[in-house]
């Protein structure tokens, strides 16, 4: 972006070059923002996965019945359709369950 800004200053009165460099700067800024957003989402997902792994490692007994704390830690949401359920886990994984 800095290189393009320097080019922009050097372009001076050449309107076509000025517009072209300005567009390139805007595109680079948008691309940078997109990359930062994607990195933040990946970091958040990694944190959630690590939290779930730590929680599961704390479980000392085999799971034999429904556990409210476990369900709240693992499941983001359950969507109910006429003939199926979609279970979305906090890790991002989705499972379709036929009813």
N, C-alpha and C positions, 0 to 999 in steps of 0.2 A: 504494500500500500504506500509506503514511504517513497519507493522508487517512482511510482505513478504520480504521487503528489509533486515530486521534484520535476518530472516531465511536464506536469500541468503548469508549473510556474515558468518553465522554459518555453512552453508553447506560446505564451504571450497573447498576441492578437489573432493567431490562426484559429478561427472559430471551429472549423471541422476537426482539427487536431484536439482542440480544447474539449469539444463535446465527446470525442472518442475516448480520451483519457478519463474524463469525468465518469463516463459510463463504465469503464474498466474499474475505476476505483469503487463505484457503487456495487458492481458485481463481486469484487473481492471482499468487500465488507459483508455482503449478504452470505457469501460462501463461508467466511470466517465465523459469522454468527451461527450458521447451520452446523458447522463442525463443533463449535463450543456447546451447542444445545445437544447434539448427538452424544458428545463425550459425557455431559452431565447425566443424560439418561442412562448411559451404560454404567456409569459410576453408581447411580442410584440402584440399578438392577443388581449390580455386584454386591452392594451393601445389603440388599434384601436377601440375596441368596446366602451370604455369609451369616446373616442373622438367623435364617432358617436352619442352616447347618448346625450352628451353635445350639439352637433350641433342641433340635433332634438329638444331638450328642448328649444333652442333659437328661434325656429320657432313659431311665434305667430299666424299665420294664417293657415287655412286649405290649403292643397296643391291641387290646381284645374287645374294646367297646368304645362307643362314641366319647370323645373328649372335647368339651367346649373350648378350653384354652388352645388345644392343638388345632382345632378347626379355625379358630380366629387367627392363629399365627400363620397357617398355611394357605387358607382360601381367601382370595380377593372378593369373588362374587360367584353366585350360581344363577344362571339364567334358565328359566323353565319355559319350554315350548310344549306343544301338544303331545308330541311323541318322543321327546328327548330332553335331556338336561345338558347344559354346557357349564362345566366347572372350570373357572379360571383361578389358577393359583397365583400367589403373590410373586412368584418367580417369572410369571408371564406365560407359563405353560397352560394350554387349554385341553380339556378332555371332553369328548362327547360321550354321553351315557344314554343308550337307548332305553326308553321306558317300556 
